[in-house]
Amino acid sequence: MDPSPEVMLTFYRRLYPFKAIYNWLNHEHAPSKLFTQREFSFTLAGDVYLRYQSFNSHDDLKKQVCQLNPTRFEIGPIYSSKPRDKKTARAGGFHPILRELVFDIDMTDYDPIRTCCSGAGICKRCWAFISAAVHVLDTAIREQFGYEQLLWVYSGRRGIHLWISDKEAMELTDQQRKALVGWLTIIQGGKESKKLSTRNGMRSLPPSLQSILDHLATIFSELILADQNCFGDEDGAENLLQLIPDAGVVEALRTLWLNDLSRHSQDKWQDFKTQIKNYEKGSQQRSNLTAAMEDIIIQYTYPRLDAEVSKHRNHLLKAPFCVHPKTGRICVPVNPKTIDDFDPETVPTVGQLLRELDETQATTEGEQEEGHHAVADWSRTSLKPYVEMLDNHAKEIMGEVRKEKRAAPDESW
């Protein structure tokens, strides 16, 4: 579904929450360089791509978006000068200075293990992979790095983006971002390794993984074993066997499973546990197999990050509330606390929103004739809770900025 140019223009004119986007990016009401020196890029019909656009206000941004009518637009870093003045900047004087720390998790990277859908398909069941990743990453970032201003945004199709707006996160250099992402990355997005390097030569897991292992084990039991039945068919079972570092155990399990082709993943996992218990407690074999079992749980449940997205300040990422061209769905914010209840198939489409707008049009016109205060068009559609979520997030950021300014009035970006 490619929304028509007419549909997109109406969406931008009447529904896109430019003011909320401005407040979120700018961190205060008066325009600052967090907005005026921010790069925006536009994708136009025919795959024409415009970079290094910048604006003085949300009204300027709206005017340009309505004039260009892009299929989508992306948000980049804050530069040392206004991006639109890039060509006149002195040599070496134009470079990114600040940027939200961003992450991208995409269902594509779970294709090797999900069993309910394939290709571009997505359903509530396989969304559980994204949901699990959000739980783990949100907790890890808050607890291990102390960041608080996290905004999760559904990508409109098969994934989710994370924007972190804490001052300390925005000031990270590319090298620091690379180190932080390296610390969080266990599974490279889209890659199936035969053996995880989670232990760095040690027998025990690092504390950051050990602390969430119980949570991952619960996800593994419910999602990988019970729901997705990832080891149910011959290929899935063979993938599991490839991760077990004991030829005797592998042979015993393969023989058992070949004699019972309908055996469920839950039973196969129990078979593996039984084989481990055949070795004496404290023995090297039992320790190696227990470690392998933990690594398998991590491999199948730990977030798969597109690390390149997060490493560089000059990376562009699709703006919240854009329309996904293939699905017509809006890229809406998502609450990590209720992510398990989120269903991507119920996210409003641009066509649905415009129909809702038409249905309320007559009522609103009547209210305005009677002198009632006009309300924003988005507030009369199912976009309302999502815009309010971004508004509340922006208010939190603004509150923190005010607190910091009172504490250190001479410091500012």
N, C-alpha and C positions, 0 to 999 in steps of 0.2 A: 504494500500500500504506500504509494507516494502521494502525500497530500498535495493538492493543486496549489499553484502560486496564490490564487485568490483566497483559499482556505488559510494558508500560512500568513498572508498579509492581515487578514481579519484577526487571527490569533495574536500576532504581534501588536496590532493596534489596540485591541480590547482586553486581552487576557494575560499577556506576558507581564510578570511582576518586576518591571525594571527598577522600581524604587526599593523593593526588598533586596534585589541583587546588589544595588548600589550600597545600601546600608551594610550588608554582609561584607562586601569587599573593602569598603572605605573605613570601617571601624568607628566612625563618628559622623555627625550630621553635616558639618561643613566640609567641603571638598578638600581632600588631602592628596598627597602624591600616591597613596595606596590605590587611589582610583585614577587620578589625572595622568599618572605615569605608567599606568597598567596597559599591557598589550591585549587587544582583542583581535581575533582573526575571523574572517567570514568565508563560508563556503557557499558559492553562488551556483545557480543553475548551470549545467554544462561543466561542472567540476572546476570552475574558476575559483582561485583561492587568493584571498586578500589578507596579508599580514601587516603587523605594525600599525594597527589602527588604535587611536586613543581619544578620550573624550573628557570634557570638563565637568559633566553632570549626567545624571540618569536621563534627563530630557534629551541631551545631545545624543546619547547612546540610542535612545528610542527612535529619534528622528532618523538616524543613519540606518538603523535596522529596518525601519519601515520603508526607507528609500531603496535600500539594496535588496530587501526581502530574501535573505539567505535561507538555504535549506537547514543550516544550523550555524552556530557560532561558538567559538572557543575562547577560553580565558587563559592568559599567560602570566608572566611575572611582572613585577614593577621594575622598570629600568631606571638608569641613572639620569635620563631625561625623557621627555615625552616621545613615545615610539613614533608618532607621526612626524617628528622632527629628526628622525634617524639620519636622513641623508645630509643634514646640515651640521650634525654633531662632529666635533673635532675627532681626529684619528684616535682610536682607542678609548674615546670618551663615552661610548654607548655600550652598556653592558647590564645584565640583570643584577639587581641588588637585593631583592626580597621576593619571596614566593611561598605560598602555602605549601606545606609538605603534603603531597598527594599520593594516593595508592589506587590501583586498579585491579579488581578481581573479576575474572571473566569465566563464564561457564565453559568456554572452549577448552580451558586448561583442565577441565574435569571430564572431557569426552572419553579419555581412555578408561575411566572407571564407572561412569554413570550408566545405568542400564534401562532407564525408563524412556529416555528421548535420545535423539541423535541429531547431528548437524545443527541447524538453526532452531530446532525445537526446544521448548522449555515448558515445564509444568510446575505445579506446586510441590511435587515430590522432589524433583531434582533441584528446585530452588533451595532445598534444605542444605545442599553443599555450600551455597553462598551464605545462607543464614549461619551455618556453623563457622564459616570463615570470619564473618562479622563479629560473632561472639568472642572468638579467640583473639582476633586482631585488636578489637576495641579494648578488651581487658588488658592485653599486653602493652599497648601504647599508653594507656592511662597509668598502669601500675609501674611499668619499667622506665618510662620517660617523663611521667608527670604531666603530660599534655591533657588539656581539658576541653578545648574548643574544637570538637570533632563533628563534622557534618558528613553524613552518609547519604549518597544520592544514587538512586536506581538509574541505570544507564539507558533505560527505555526498551531494552531487549533481553540480554542474557547476562548482565553483570551489574557491578556496583562500584561506585567511586567513593573515595574518602578524601575530604579536604580538611587539613588541620591548620587552624588560624592563630594558634598561640604565638606570641611575639618571638619566643625562643625558637619555635619551629620555622617561622618565616625567615629568620636570620641565618639558618643553617647554610653553610657553603655546599657546593656540589660534593666535595670530598666527605664532608660530615654526613650528607644525605646517603651517600654510597655506603658508608660504614654502618649507619643506622639500619638501612635496608638489608645489608649483609647479615646483621645481627638477627633480624626478624625472618630471613629467608631460609627455609629448610628444603622446600620443594620448589624447584624452578618451574615457573608457569609453563605448562605444555610438555614438560619432560618427565619421562618415567625412568628413574634410575633404578638399577638392580639392587643397589645397596645404599642406604642413607649414610651420610657422614655426620651424624648427630653427636658423636661422642668424642671426636678429636683425639682418638687414641686412648681415651679413658673408658673404664667399664660402665660408669654411671652416666646418666644424662646430665647435661648442664642444668643448673637450677631453674632457668627460665622455662625449660621444657618439662622438667620433673614436676613443677608446680601445677601445670595444666594437664598432666597425663591422665588423671582421673576423669576430668571433663572430656578429654578427647576419647577416652575409652567408652564413655557413655554414648557419645556421638557415633563412635564406631559400631557399637552394639545395635543402636537404634536405626542408624542410616545405612551403614555399609552391609551389615549382616541381615537385619530383619526386613528393612524396606527395599533396598536396592539389590540384595542377594548377589553381591558382586562376585562371589566365588561359586555361584550356582552352576554355570555352564563350564564346559571343558577348558575354554580359554581363560576364564576367570580363575579356575582352580589351578591351572598351570602357572599363571602369574603369581599366585600365592606361593606355590611350591618353589618358584625361582628365588624367593626371598628367604627361604629357610636354609641356614648354613649347616645342614647335617644330612649327609647322603642317606644314612640309614632311615631317618625319620621321613625324608622325602619319598623314599621307595615304599615304605610301609603305608603312607598316606595315599600315594598314587594308586597302589594296589587296591586299597579299601574303597577308594572313590570310583575306580573303574568298574568295580563290582556293584556299585549303587549309583547310577548316573543321575538319579533324581534327588540325590542328597542335597539338602538346603545348606546355605552358607553358615547358618547358626550351628548346624551339626558338624560341618567341616572344621569350623573354628574350635569346637569342643574336642574334636578328634586331635587337633594339633595340641591343645592343652594337655590332653591325656598322654600324648607321646612325651611331652616335656616332663610330666610327673613320673615317667618310667625311669628317669635318671635320679640319682640320689641328690638330696638337698646339699647345696654347697659344692657340688661337682662342677668342673669347668663346662661340661656339656650342657648341664641344666642352666648355668649362668648365661652361656652363649645363646641358647634358645629363648630364654626369657628376654634377653636384650633384643633379639630378633623380633619377638612378638611385640615389644614396645615400639620398635622401629616401624613395623608394619602398620600399627595403629596410627602412628604419626604420619606415615606416608599417605595413608588414605583419608586422613581427616584434617591435617594442618593446612592453613590457607596457602593457596598457590598464587603468588604475587607476580605481576608483570613488573619486574624490578626496574627496567629501563624508564618506566613512567616516573618513578620516584627519585631517581638519581640526579636529575638535572633541573636546575631552576628554570631554564628556558623552555621546558616542555609545556605544550598546550593541552588543555583538557576541556572537553565539551562542557558548556555552561549548564548549570541546573535549569530545569524548565524548558529546555529545547525539546523539539519534537523528533523522535526517532523516525527517519525516513522510511524504514521497512515496515515498522509496526504501527506508526502513527501515535504511539504512546508517548506520554510526557515523562521527561527525566525528573522524577519527583524525589524530594528528601524522604528518608526512611528513618524511623526511630529504632536504634539498635536494641532497645529494651523489648520491643514488640515485633522484632524481625521475624520470629517464628510464625507469626500470624499473617505476615505480608504475602500477598499472592500477586505475582507480576501480571497475571491475566486479568486482574480487576483494576489495574491502573487506568485512569481515564485516557481516552484517545482524543486527539484534536477535534475529530468529527463529533464525538460525543459531547465535548464541551461547547462547541458552537450550537449544537441542537439544544442543549440546556439553556444557553443564552437566549436563543430564539423563543423558547417556551416562557421565559420570565420577562421578555421584552415588554409586552403589553402592560403587565402589572407595574413595572418600573416606570414606564412613561406616565401612567396614571398617578403614581406617587409624586413624580417630579412636577406634574401640573398642579398638584395640591400643595406644593411648596416643601415637600419632604426633602431631607438631606440626601443628595445623590450618593450611592454606594458604588464601590469599585466593581466592575463587571465580573472579575474573577470570584468575588465573594458570593455571587449568585449561582456558582457552578460547583461541581465536585472537586475543583482545584483548591477550594478554600482551605481545607485543613492543611494542605501541603504548603501553601504560601504562608499560612500562620506559623507553621513549623520553622520556616526560614526566618520569618520576622522575629520570632522568639529567640532563635539562635543569634541573630544579629544584635538583638537587645542585650544578650548576655555578653557578647564581645564588647559592645559599647560600654557596658557597665564596668568591665575589667579595665578598659582603656582609661575611663574616668578615674578609677581607683589608682592606677599607676601614675597618672598625671598629678593627682593630689599628693602622692607619696614622693614623687621626684619631678617637680614642675619644670626643671630645666632640661629634662631628657625628653626627646621626642624623635620619631622617625623623620 
